[in-house]
Amino acid sequence: MIPTEETMRRLVGHRFPGGQYTIEHWENFLLSEATGVEPLPDSLAHPVHLFHVPINGVGTSITELFALAEVDGSSPVSIDYYDWSIHEPIREGETYSLSGGIAAYERKESDGRPTVDSFTYEIDVTGEGGDLAAHVAFRWHYWRIES
Amino acid sequence: MKVEVGDSIPSWTMENVTPERMKTVAAILRDPTPIHWDREVTRAIGFEGRLLNQSPINLGYVVNMLVAWAGPTCIRRIRTEFPVPVLDGDRATAGGVVKAIEADGDVRVAECEVWLDRDDGTRNLRATAWVTLDDEG
């Protein structure tokens, strides 16, 4: 059953618990290799870490984001956009503090097409010195396919 | 490097998108979505059993291109959309062009239109990137 629009809209303003994340060398090595390159010099982390470090570090997970939107792993979820602002280089070995939540929600309905619920998430990545290192925003589409 | 509006960014190619890398990434990201490792699932949703590459990794190819061009800390902001998935076995090439250059204090920042294309011309990713230039202006 498709959750009501009102139920989904109540999630706007939801704050994740917050937390910390330290990128280990092995993680930077493997993720860099997965993109086809060796790790960057001077302990720089590959910027692609700005996908999972905010999600896992802020105290949530892909699984929980799906659950909040009331879908499971078999439901179609697509990505609308990522928007990453990088204020300081992200480095392995540095412990980042993460804070953020659900910033926006929209339901789209049209004749003959599945209902789509779109959630925008925003998370701040703060370095050990207290300065904002990065801000990430991303919007995912949850397709409501009734079986 | 002297960068000007209209310059093309040297391309970067992932020669072969492999399922082994997707599985490694799924574990690191703690991404339970079976489209990255279960061919039965991707067969059922119309991808003929080919696995779908993780979107952050597609973006990673574009990042690799920008880093090779302008240095490891060059990216200030990147806003990315993913119209079509990249599949295992694909050859994907990142490209881009400089659309504008503005000064931010003593630093020049290039606004770049960037993308990731499959060999058949399908555009898998399109993005706008703002990149710090370490050049003579």
Interface residues (C-beta under 8 A of the other chain):
Chain A: E27 L30 L31 E33 A34 T35 G36 V37 L40 P41 D42 L44 H46 P47 V48 F51 H52 N56 S61 I62 T63 G73 S74 P76 V77 S78 I79 D80 Y81 Y82 D83 W84 S85 I86 P89
Chain B: M14 R21 T24 V25 I28 L29 R30 D31 P32 T33 P34 V41 I45 S55 P56 I57 L59 G60 Y61 V63 N64 V67 P72 T73 I75 R76 R77 I78 R79 T80 E81 F82
